[in-house]
Amino acid sequence: MSKLTSIEHHKPKKKGTQLVFWGLVGLMAVGLGGFGVTNFGGGLSTVGSVGDRDITTGAYARALQQEMRALGAQINQPVTMEMAKAFGLDQQVRRRLVTEAALSNEADRIGLSVGDARVAREITGTDAFHGPSGQFDRETYRLVLRQNNLSEGEFETGLREDMARSLLQGAVGGGFIAPAQMVNTLHAYIAERRSFGLLRVTEANLAKPLAAPTDAELQAWYEAHPADFTAPETKRITYAALLPQDVAATLPADEAALRRLYDERHAEFVQPERRLVERLVFPTAEAAAEARKRLDAGTPFETLVSERGLELADIDLGDASRDALGGAADAVFALTEPGIAGPVETDLGPALFRVNGVIAAHETPFEEVRDDLLTEYQQEAAGRAIAGRREQIDDLLAAGATLEDLAGEAGMEIATVDYAPGLDSDIAGYEAFRTAADKLQKDDFPETILLNDGGLLAMRLDEVVAPKLKPFEEVRDDVAEAARKDALTKALAARATEIAKAAEEGTDLGSFGPVEDLGPMTRDGFVEGVPETLVPAAFEMQQGAFRAIEGADFAGVLRLDAVEPAAADDEAARALKASLSAQIEQALSQDALALFSNSLMQEAGITLNDAAISAVQAQFQ
């Protein structure tokens, strides 16, 4: 007899099976089959224990499988055990099971359990156990448990224990109230707003133009910054390529084929007159007529849409032709400018149509699109031609042909490129080339590589070119630009400091240039084109103070104009305080549970069986 109908009154066993009930229900809900966790070798029935509470191999396997499935759903690929370890899932699962075992051990110690009726309600209310009628079905219940290698007794005991743990956690972590002073202090900090002025310091603000660097200064800069002018390590790669654009240029124009292509896309090139239309359907002709009267009296169309429980996106038909509008076409196309048509009877019922625009008929003659059609035709034909030659190229390579041989025997173009990661021009613009080049080794045998546009290539690594400092004369312009940029950055920062000091002494900030009025804004405010430190700096200043701000490619002077304390009791303040209270209470609850659980684990003692853990994890390889 199922324990569901006759659940024995008992205190949980000291060596009972530790199950993660809700995680198991999650596995059932997504239709997972049973996981083979019944045989991990002699004596390997538990992966560990806390006090008198065992953590079974089955519980560990099921919890681990659940987390791996969840991660796989997030990253859209199956998760291997190696990946799970890299993400730390195995440690997370063991930590969770150890915590649950500690709580169950304490529940055992104090005799905490739940009644049979509560257990029965949880089981009968679980969707995974419902039959076709939508109600609890005993056979479905038994089948689902069998598929997950569980007996009814194991499952019901696990459920009872899980609920007991929840009671214990609720007793320890519940009832916390966020201190009002903490909430108010955080609210005052977060919701405070400040207004400030910003002068962006530019080269025009400098007292004198920057002096051009001398040759000696440029040489010194070059020698002091060798990394900026050193070519990276590159792979010198020779490749043979057969690209669609090259093949296409050799193909003749087939006028008949181009005409057929034009005719096949007739709807694209010959478009009838259309209307930009919205359709609002009503339940009865009377309702539609009444709506039209209200429109004519000045009621906005959007109001009628809202009253129907709809949004404009729900009634938008886009650009519609006569054929698309059916019986409503005459009424809609009678409008030669934006307006309302109807009521008109439609397949969905009486409706009003709002015309938002008139699109005239348009025809693009063959002669105007011939060149575009020719390009498309030749590209497609080139793709087919290249695909037909791939086998020949593979055979040539297999027979020992060099890349240079492919030029003569297969009509491929030969070229050499110095490739480094990050290069994406010319042939390196193809992702397939970059992927292959990154992996290419000296003795690799050339193979054909398919490109995303239908092209083919094969490659060979000729040599690895070591990093090399470029000659000064070759990079002289780059050196001059870098040296000037550095000098300008320093000059602007110094000028910003001078302006801030002058403003503090009474000079009007606006006399140095236009001042932007910004704010009021909170601490998470954003200002375009300034360092991230600017807004935090505004919240460190005293009202009326000035501060020089500098950052990458930026220099400016900040003036704090106003400080607005957080509103004490408006709707936004109440909402923010409620959110802060909830977060504080949750944090206090979590801290209390963590302290309580750690104390229980230290008191009861933790034992882990590495051999059993490895045996379970081996099942996932």
C-alpha positions as CSV (number, residue, x, y, z in Angstrom):
1,M,0.0,0.0,0.0
2,S,1.3,3.5,-0.9
3,K,2.4,5.6,2.0
4,L,0.2,8.4,0.4
5,T,-2.9,6.7,1.9
6,S,-1.2,5.3,5.0
7,I,1.8,7.5,6.0
8,E,3.3,6.1,9.1
9,H,3.7,8.5,12.0
10,H,7.4,8.4,12.8
11,K,10.4,10.4,13.6
12,P,12.8,10.6,10.6
13,K,15.5,7.9,10.5
14,K,18.9,8.9,11.8
15,K,20.4,7.4,8.6
16,G,17.6,8.4,6.3
17,T,18.0,9.2,2.6
18,Q,18.8,12.9,2.0
19,L,16.8,14.1,-1.1
20,V,16.5,17.5,-2.7
21,F,12.8,17.3,-3.2
22,W,12.1,20.5,-5.1
23,G,15.1,19.9,-7.4
24,L,13.8,16.4,-8.1
25,V,10.4,17.8,-8.9
26,G,12.1,20.2,-11.3
27,L,13.7,17.2,-13.0
28,M,10.4,15.5,-13.3
29,A,8.7,18.6,-14.7
30,V,11.0,18.8,-17.7
31,G,10.5,15.1,-18.4
32,L,13.9,13.7,-17.6
33,G,14.4,10.0,-17.4
34,G,15.9,8.3,-14.4
35,F,19.6,8.7,-14.0
36,G,21.6,5.5,-13.4
37,V,22.7,6.1,-9.8
38,T,22.0,2.7,-8.3
39,N,25.4,1.1,-8.7
40,F,28.6,3.0,-7.8
41,G,30.5,0.0,-6.6
42,G,30.6,-1.9,-3.3
43,G,30.2,0.3,-0.2
44,L,29.8,3.6,-2.1
45,S,26.3,4.4,-1.1
46,T,27.0,7.8,0.4
47,V,29.2,10.7,-0.7
48,G,29.4,12.1,2.8
49,S,27.6,12.9,6.1
50,V,26.9,15.6,8.6
51,G,26.5,14.3,12.1
52,D,24.1,11.4,11.8
53,R,22.8,12.5,8.4
54,D,24.0,10.7,5.2
55,I,24.2,12.4,1.8
56,T,23.5,9.5,-0.6
57,T,25.2,9.0,-4.0
58,G,21.7,9.2,-5.5
59,A,21.0,12.5,-4.0
60,Y,24.3,13.9,-5.2
61,A,23.8,12.6,-8.7
62,R,20.3,14.0,-9.0
63,A,21.3,17.4,-7.7
64,L,24.4,17.5,-10.0
65,Q,22.3,16.5,-13.0
66,Q,19.8,19.2,-12.2
67,E,22.4,21.9,-12.1
68,M,24.1,20.7,-15.3
69,R,20.8,20.6,-17.1
70,A,20.0,24.2,-15.9
71,L,23.4,25.5,-17.1
72,G,23.0,23.7,-20.4
73,A,19.7,25.5,-21.0
74,Q,21.4,28.8,-20.3
75,I,24.3,28.3,-22.7
76,N,22.3,26.3,-25.3
77,Q,24.7,23.3,-25.3
78,P,25.1,20.1,-23.3
79,V,27.3,20.5,-20.2
80,T,30.1,17.9,-19.6
81,M,31.5,17.1,-16.2
82,E,34.7,18.9,-17.1
83,M,32.6,22.0,-17.9
84,A,30.6,21.6,-14.7
85,K,33.9,21.6,-12.7
86,A,35.1,24.6,-14.5
87,F,32.0,26.5,-13.5
88,G,32.3,25.1,-9.9
89,L,28.9,23.4,-10.1
90,D,30.1,20.2,-8.3
91,Q,31.4,22.3,-5.4
92,Q,28.2,24.3,-5.3
93,V,26.1,21.1,-5.2
94,R,28.1,19.5,-2.5
95,R,28.0,22.7,-0.4
96,R,24.2,22.9,-0.8
97,L,23.7,19.2,0.1
98,V,26.0,19.5,3.2
99,T,24.0,22.5,4.4
100,E,20.7,20.7,3.9
101,A,22.1,17.6,5.7
102,A,23.2,19.8,8.6
103,L,19.7,21.3,8.8
104,S,18.1,17.9,8.6
105,N,20.4,16.6,11.3
106,E,19.3,19.4,13.6
107,A,15.6,18.8,12.7
108,D,16.2,15.2,13.8
109,R,17.8,16.2,17.0
110,I,14.9,18.5,18.1
111,G,12.2,16.1,16.7
112,L,10.9,18.5,14.1
113,S,8.7,17.0,11.4
114,V,5.4,17.7,9.5
115,G,2.0,16.0,9.5
116,D,0.8,13.4,7.0
117,A,-1.9,15.6,5.6
118,R,0.6,18.3,4.7
119,V,2.8,15.8,2.9
120,A,-0.2,14.4,1.0
121,R,-1.3,17.9,-0.1
122,E,2.2,18.6,-1.5
123,I,2.2,15.4,-3.5
124,T,-1.3,15.6,-4.9
125,G,-0.7,19.3,-5.8
126,T,2.5,18.5,-7.8
127,D,1.9,18.9,-11.6
128,A,4.4,16.1,-12.4
129,F,2.0,13.6,-10.7
130,H,-1.2,14.7,-12.5
131,G,-2.8,12.5,-15.2
132,P,-4.7,13.5,-18.4
133,S,-7.6,14.8,-16.3
134,G,-5.3,17.4,-14.7
135,Q,-5.8,15.8,-11.3
136,F,-3.5,13.7,-9.1
137,D,-3.2,10.2,-10.7
138,R,-1.7,7.4,-8.6
139,E,-0.3,5.4,-11.6
140,T,1.4,8.6,-12.9
141,Y,2.8,9.1,-9.5
142,R,4.3,5.6,-9.3
143,L,5.5,5.8,-12.9
144,V,7.4,9.1,-12.4
145,L,9.0,7.8,-9.3
146,R,10.1,4.6,-11.0
147,Q,11.6,6.6,-13.9
148,N,13.7,8.4,-11.4
149,N,14.8,5.3,-9.5
150,L,12.8,6.2,-6.4
151,S,10.4,4.2,-4.3
152,E,7.3,5.8,-2.8
153,G,8.8,5.5,0.6
154,E,12.0,7.2,-0.3
155,F,10.2,10.1,-2.0
156,E,7.7,10.7,0.7
157,T,10.4,10.5,3.4
158,G,12.5,13.0,1.4
159,L,9.5,15.3,1.0
160,R,8.8,15.2,4.7
161,E,12.4,16.0,5.5
162,D,12.5,18.8,3.0
163,M,9.5,20.4,4.5
164,A,10.9,20.1,8.0
165,R,14.1,21.8,6.8
166,S,12.0,24.6,5.4
167,L,10.3,25.0,8.8
168,L,13.6,25.2,10.5
169,Q,15.0,27.7,8.0
170,G,11.9,29.8,8.4
171,A,12.2,29.9,12.1
172,V,15.9,30.9,11.9
173,G,15.7,33.3,9.0
174,G,12.3,34.7,9.3
175,G,11.0,37.7,11.2
176,F,13.8,40.1,10.5
177,I,12.8,43.8,10.3
178,A,15.1,46.3,8.6
179,P,16.2,49.0,11.1
180,A,14.5,52.2,10.2
181,Q,17.7,54.2,10.7
182,M,19.6,52.0,8.2
183,V,16.8,52.3,5.6
184,N,16.6,56.1,6.0
185,T,20.4,56.5,5.8
186,L,20.7,54.4,2.7
187,H,17.7,56.2,1.1
188,A,19.2,59.6,1.9
189,Y,22.5,58.5,0.3
190,I,20.9,56.9,-2.8
191,A,18.2,59.4,-3.6
192,E,20.2,62.6,-3.0
193,R,20.4,64.7,-6.2
194,R,23.0,67.3,-7.2
195,S,23.2,69.9,-10.0
196,F,26.5,71.1,-11.4
197,G,28.1,73.0,-14.1
198,L,30.8,71.6,-16.4
199,L,33.4,73.4,-18.5
200,R,35.0,71.1,-21.0
201,V,38.6,72.2,-21.3
202,T,39.9,72.0,-24.9
203,E,43.0,73.1,-26.8
204,A,41.4,76.5,-27.4
205,N,41.6,77.1,-23.6
206,L,45.4,76.8,-23.6
207,A,47.3,80.0,-22.9
208,K,49.6,79.3,-25.8
209,P,49.7,76.7,-28.6
210,L,51.6,73.5,-28.1
211,A,55.1,73.6,-29.4
212,A,56.0,71.2,-32.2
213,P,58.3,68.5,-30.9
214,T,61.9,68.5,-32.1
215,D,63.5,65.5,-33.8
216,A,65.4,64.8,-30.7
217,E,62.2,64.8,-28.6
218,L,60.5,62.4,-31.1
219,Q,63.5,60.1,-31.0
220,A,63.4,60.1,-27.2
221,W,59.7,59.3,-27.2
222,Y,60.2,56.5,-29.7
223,E,63.0,55.0,-27.5
224,A,60.9,55.3,-24.4
225,H,57.9,53.6,-25.8
226,P,59.2,50.7,-27.9
227,A,56.1,48.5,-27.3
228,D,53.9,51.1,-29.1
229,F,55.9,50.7,-32.3
230,T,56.7,47.0,-32.3
231,A,55.1,44.8,-34.9
232,P,53.5,41.8,-33.2
233,E,54.5,38.2,-33.9
234,T,53.0,37.2,-37.2
235,K,52.5,34.0,-39.2
236,R,53.6,34.4,-42.8
237,I,51.0,32.4,-44.6
238,T,50.8,31.5,-48.3
239,Y,47.3,30.7,-49.4
240,A,45.5,29.6,-52.6
241,A,42.0,31.0,-53.0
242,L,39.1,30.6,-55.3
243,L,36.7,33.5,-54.5
244,P,33.2,34.1,-55.9
245,Q,33.9,37.6,-56.9
246,D,37.0,36.5,-58.9
247,V,35.1,33.7,-60.7
248,A,32.0,35.8,-61.2
249,A,34.0,38.3,-63.3
250,T,34.9,35.6,-65.8
251,L,31.3,34.4,-66.3
252,P,29.3,35.7,-69.3
253,A,25.9,37.5,-69.0
254,D,22.9,35.3,-69.8
255,E,20.2,37.8,-70.7
256,A,17.4,35.2,-70.8
257,A,18.4,34.1,-67.3
258,L,18.4,37.7,-66.0
259,R,14.9,38.2,-67.5
260,R,13.7,35.1,-65.7
261,L,15.2,36.3,-62.5
262,Y,13.4,39.6,-62.9
263,D,10.1,37.9,-63.6
264,E,10.5,35.6,-60.5
265,R,10.9,38.8,-58.4
266,H,8.1,40.7,-60.1
267,A,6.4,41.5,-56.8
268,E,9.6,43.2,-55.6
269,F,10.1,45.4,-58.7
270,V,6.4,46.1,-59.5
271,Q,4.5,47.2,-56.4
272,P,0.9,48.3,-56.5
273,E,-0.5,51.3,-54.7
274,R,-0.7,50.7,-50.9
275,R,-1.9,52.3,-47.7
276,L,-0.4,52.4,-44.3
277,V,-3.4,51.0,-42.3
278,E,-4.6,50.2,-38.8
279,R,-7.8,48.2,-38.3
280,L,-10.0,48.4,-35.2
281,V,-12.6,45.6,-35.1
282,F,-15.8,45.9,-33.0
283,P,-18.2,43.2,-31.8
284,T,-21.3,44.7,-33.5
285,A,-22.2,47.1,-36.3
286,E,-23.9,49.4,-33.7
287,A,-20.7,49.6,-31.6
288,A,-18.6,50.4,-34.7
289,A,-21.1,53.1,-35.8
290,E,-21.1,54.6,-32.3
291,A,-17.3,54.7,-32.3
292,R,-17.3,56.5,-35.7
293,K,-19.6,59.1,-34.3
294,R,-17.3,59.7,-31.3
295,L,-14.3,60.0,-33.7
296,D,-16.1,62.6,-35.8
297,A,-16.9,64.4,-32.5
298,G,-13.2,64.6,-31.6
299,T,-12.5,61.5,-29.6
300,P,-8.9,60.4,-30.4
301,F,-8.5,57.1,-32.2
302,E,-6.0,56.0,-29.6
303,T,-8.8,56.3,-27.0
304,L,-11.0,53.8,-28.9
305,V,-8.1,51.4,-29.2
306,S,-7.4,51.6,-25.5
307,E,-11.1,51.0,-24.6
308,R,-10.9,47.8,-26.7
309,G,-8.1,46.6,-24.5
310,L,-5.6,46.9,-27.3
311,E,-2.4,48.8,-28.3
312,L,-1.7,50.4,-31.6
313,A,0.8,47.5,-32.4
314,D,-2.1,45.1,-32.1
315,I,-4.1,46.7,-34.9
316,D,-1.3,47.7,-37.3
317,L,-1.6,46.1,-40.7
318,G,1.5,47.8,-42.1
319,D,1.5,48.7,-45.8
320,A,-1.5,46.9,-47.3
321,S,-2.5,46.5,-51.0
322,R,-6.0,46.2,-52.3
323,D,-5.8,42.5,-52.4
324,A,-4.7,42.3,-48.8
325,L,-7.8,44.3,-47.6
326,G,-10.5,42.3,-49.3
327,G,-13.9,43.8,-49.0
328,A,-12.6,46.9,-47.2
329,A,-10.3,47.8,-50.1
330,D,-12.8,50.2,-51.8
331,A,-13.5,52.2,-48.6
332,V,-9.8,52.4,-47.6
333,F,-8.5,53.2,-51.1
334,A,-11.1,55.9,-51.5
335,L,-9.0,58.0,-49.1
336,T,-6.3,59.8,-50.9
337,E,-4.8,61.2,-47.7
338,P,-4.6,60.1,-44.0
339,G,-8.0,59.7,-42.4
340,I,-10.7,57.2,-41.2
341,A,-12.6,54.8,-43.3
342,G,-15.7,52.8,-42.2
343,P,-17.3,51.2,-40.5
344,V,-16.7,48.4,-43.0
345,E,-17.8,44.8,-42.6
346,T,-14.7,42.4,-42.6
347,D,-14.1,38.7,-41.9
348,L,-13.5,39.6,-38.3
349,G,-16.5,41.8,-37.9
350,P,-17.4,45.5,-38.4
351,A,-14.2,47.6,-38.3
352,L,-12.9,51.1,-38.6
353,F,-9.7,51.7,-40.7
354,R,-7.2,54.5,-40.0
355,V,-5.1,55.3,-43.0
356,N,-1.8,56.8,-41.9
357,G,-0.1,57.2,-45.3
358,V,-0.5,56.7,-49.0
359,I,2.2,54.9,-51.0
360,A,1.9,55.3,-54.7
361,A,2.4,52.4,-57.1
362,H,6.0,51.9,-58.2
363,E,7.6,50.0,-61.0
364,T,11.3,49.5,-61.4
365,P,12.0,48.5,-65.0
366,F,14.4,45.7,-65.9
367,E,17.0,48.1,-67.3
368,E,17.4,49.8,-63.9
369,V,18.1,46.6,-62.0
370,R,19.9,44.6,-64.7
371,D,23.4,45.3,-63.3
372,D,22.3,44.3,-59.8
373,L,20.6,41.1,-61.1
374,L,23.7,40.3,-63.1
375,T,25.9,40.6,-60.0
376,E,23.6,38.3,-58.1
377,Y,23.4,35.8,-61.0
378,Q,27.1,35.7,-61.4
379,Q,27.8,35.3,-57.7
380,E,25.4,32.4,-57.5
381,A,26.8,30.8,-60.7
382,A,30.3,31.3,-59.3
383,G,29.3,29.6,-56.1
384,R,28.1,26.6,-58.0
385,A,31.2,26.5,-60.2
386,I,33.5,26.6,-57.1
387,A,31.5,23.9,-55.4
388,G,31.9,21.7,-58.5
389,R,35.7,22.2,-58.4
390,R,36.2,21.4,-54.8
391,E,36.6,17.6,-55.3
392,Q,39.2,18.3,-58.0
393,I,41.1,20.6,-55.6
394,D,40.9,18.0,-52.8
395,D,42.2,15.3,-55.2
396,L,45.1,17.5,-56.2
397,L,46.1,18.2,-52.6
398,A,45.8,14.5,-51.7
399,A,48.1,13.7,-54.6
400,G,50.8,16.0,-53.3
401,A,50.1,19.2,-55.2
402,T,51.6,22.4,-53.7
403,L,49.6,25.6,-53.4
404,E,51.6,26.9,-56.3
405,D,50.5,23.9,-58.4
406,L,46.8,24.8,-57.7
407,A,47.3,28.1,-59.4
408,G,48.0,26.4,-62.7
409,E,45.9,23.3,-62.4
410,A,42.8,24.8,-60.6
411,G,42.9,28.4,-61.5
412,M,43.4,29.5,-57.9
413,E,44.9,32.9,-56.9
414,I,48.1,32.6,-54.8
415,A,49.1,35.3,-52.2
416,T,51.0,35.7,-49.0
417,V,49.9,37.5,-45.9
418,D,51.5,38.3,-42.5
419,Y,48.8,37.3,-40.2
420,A,48.3,38.2,-36.5
421,P,45.2,37.9,-34.3
422,G,43.1,41.0,-34.8
423,L,43.8,41.4,-38.5
424,D,40.5,41.4,-40.4
425,S,41.2,43.0,-43.7
426,D,41.4,41.4,-47.2
427,I,41.5,37.6,-46.9
428,A,41.6,37.9,-43.1
429,G,38.1,39.4,-43.3
430,Y,36.8,35.8,-43.6
431,E,36.2,34.2,-40.2
432,A,37.0,30.8,-41.6
433,F,40.5,32.1,-42.6
434,R,41.1,33.6,-39.2
435,T,40.0,30.5,-37.4
436,A,42.3,28.3,-39.5
437,A,45.2,30.7,-39.4
438,D,45.1,30.8,-35.6
439,K,45.5,27.0,-35.4
440,L,47.9,26.6,-38.4
441,Q,51.2,24.9,-37.6
442,K,54.4,24.6,-39.6
443,D,53.9,21.0,-40.8
444,D,50.2,21.0,-41.3
445,F,49.0,19.5,-44.6
446,P,47.0,22.0,-46.7
447,E,43.3,21.3,-46.8
448,T,40.4,23.1,-48.5
449,I,38.5,25.5,-46.3
450,L,35.0,26.6,-47.2
451,L,34.3,30.3,-46.8
452,N,30.9,31.8,-45.9
453,D,30.3,33.2,-49.4
454,G,31.0,29.9,-51.1
455,G,34.7,30.5,-51.8
456,L,37.5,28.0,-51.2
457,L,41.0,28.4,-49.9
458,A,44.0,26.3,-48.7
459,M,46.9,27.6,-46.7
460,R,50.5,26.9,-45.6
461,L,52.5,28.4,-42.8
462,D,55.8,29.5,-44.3
463,E,57.4,31.0,-41.1
464,V,56.7,32.6,-37.8
465,V,58.0,36.2,-37.8
466,A,59.2,37.3,-34.4
467,P,58.1,40.7,-33.0
468,K,60.2,43.5,-34.3
469,L,60.7,47.2,-33.5
470,K,59.7,49.2,-36.6
471,P,62.3,51.6,-37.9
472,F,61.9,55.1,-36.6
473,E,61.5,56.7,-40.0
474,E,58.8,54.2,-40.9
475,V,56.7,55.2,-37.8
476,R,57.8,58.8,-37.5
477,D,54.2,60.1,-38.0
478,D,52.8,57.8,-35.5
479,V,55.5,58.8,-33.0
480,A,54.7,62.5,-33.6
481,E,51.0,61.9,-33.1
482,A,51.5,59.9,-29.9
483,A,53.9,62.5,-28.4
484,R,51.6,65.3,-29.2
485,K,48.6,63.5,-27.7
486,D,50.5,63.0,-24.5
487,A,51.7,66.6,-24.4
488,L,48.2,67.9,-25.0
489,T,46.7,65.6,-22.3
490,K,49.1,67.0,-19.8
491,A,48.6,70.6,-20.9
492,L,44.8,70.3,-20.7
493,A,45.0,68.8,-17.2
494,A,47.3,71.5,-16.0
495,R,45.1,74.2,-17.6
496,A,42.0,72.7,-15.9
497,T,43.7,72.9,-12.6
498,E,44.6,76.6,-13.3
499,I,41.0,77.4,-14.3
500,A,39.6,75.6,-11.2
501,K,41.9,77.7,-8.9
502,A,40.9,80.9,-10.7
503,A,37.2,80.1,-10.3
504,E,37.7,79.4,-6.6
505,E,39.3,82.8,-6.3
506,G,36.3,84.5,-7.9
507,T,36.7,84.4,-11.6
508,D,33.5,83.5,-13.5
509,L,33.8,80.0,-14.8
510,G,31.8,81.0,-17.9
511,S,34.6,83.5,-18.9
512,F,36.7,80.5,-19.9
513,G,34.1,79.0,-22.2
514,P,30.6,77.5,-22.4
515,V,29.4,75.8,-19.1
516,E,27.0,73.0,-19.4
517,D,24.2,72.9,-16.7
518,L,23.8,69.3,-15.7
519,G,21.4,67.6,-13.3
520,P,19.8,67.4,-10.9
521,M,20.9,63.8,-11.0
522,T,21.5,61.0,-8.5
523,R,24.8,59.1,-7.9
524,D,24.1,56.7,-10.7
525,G,23.6,59.5,-13.2
526,F,25.4,59.5,-16.6
527,V,27.1,62.3,-18.6
528,E,28.1,61.7,-22.1
529,G,31.8,61.9,-22.9
530,V,33.3,62.3,-19.4
531,P,35.3,60.0,-17.1
532,E,33.3,57.7,-14.8
533,T,34.9,59.6,-11.9
534,L,33.0,62.9,-12.7
535,V,29.6,62.2,-11.2
536,P,31.1,60.6,-8.0
537,A,33.3,63.7,-7.7
538,A,30.2,65.9,-7.7
539,F,28.9,64.0,-4.7
540,E,32.1,64.6,-2.8
541,M,32.2,68.4,-3.2
542,Q,30.7,71.2,-1.1
543,Q,28.2,73.4,-2.8
544,G,29.8,76.3,-4.7
545,A,33.2,74.4,-4.9
546,F,35.2,73.8,-8.1
547,R,37.3,70.8,-9.1
548,A,39.5,69.9,-12.0
549,I,38.5,66.6,-13.6
550,E,40.8,64.7,-15.9
551,G,40.7,61.3,-17.7
552,A,41.4,59.6,-21.0
553,D,41.0,62.3,-23.7
554,F,39.2,64.6,-21.3
555,A,39.9,67.6,-19.1
556,G,37.3,69.8,-17.4
557,V,36.3,71.8,-14.5
558,L,33.3,70.9,-12.3
559,R,31.3,73.4,-10.3
560,L,28.7,72.1,-7.7
561,D,25.6,74.3,-8.0
562,A,23.0,72.7,-5.8
563,V,22.4,69.8,-3.4
564,E,18.9,68.4,-3.1
565,P,18.3,66.1,-0.2
566,A,16.3,63.0,-0.8
567,A,12.5,63.5,-0.8
568,A,11.2,62.2,2.6
569,D,7.8,60.9,1.8
570,D,6.6,61.0,-1.8
571,E,5.6,57.9,-3.8
572,A,9.1,57.3,-5.2
573,A,10.7,57.6,-1.7
574,R,8.2,55.1,-0.3
575,A,8.9,52.7,-3.2
576,L,12.7,53.0,-2.8
577,K,12.5,52.5,1.0
578,A,10.3,49.4,0.6
579,S,12.9,48.0,-1.8
580,L,15.7,48.8,0.5
581,S,13.9,47.2,3.5
582,A,13.3,44.0,1.5
583,Q,16.9,43.8,0.5
584,I,18.2,44.4,4.0
585,E,15.8,41.9,5.5
586,Q,16.8,39.3,2.9
587,A,20.5,40.0,3.7
588,L,19.9,39.6,7.4
589,S,18.0,36.4,6.9
590,Q,20.7,35.0,4.7
591,D,23.4,35.9,7.1
592,A,21.5,34.4,10.0
593,L,20.9,31.1,8.1
594,A,24.6,31.0,7.0
595,L,25.8,31.5,10.6
596,F,23.3,29.0,11.9
597,S,24.2,26.4,9.2
598,N,27.9,26.8,9.7
599,S,27.5,26.4,13.5
600,L,25.5,23.2,13.0
601,M,28.1,21.8,10.6
602,Q,31.0,22.6,13.0
603,E,29.1,21.1,15.9
604,A,28.0,17.9,14.0
605,G,31.1,17.4,11.9
606,I,31.4,16.9,8.2
607,T,32.7,13.8,6.4
608,L,33.1,13.5,2.6
609,N,33.9,10.3,0.7
610,D,36.2,11.3,-2.2
611,A,35.9,7.9,-3.9
612,A,32.1,8.0,-3.9
613,I,32.1,11.6,-5.2
614,S,34.5,10.6,-8.1
615,A,32.3,7.5,-8.8
616,V,29.2,9.7,-9.2
617,Q,31.0,12.3,-11.3
618,A,32.4,9.5,-13.6
619,Q,28.8,8.7,-14.6
620,F,28.6,12.1,-16.3
621,Q,31.7,11.8,-18.4
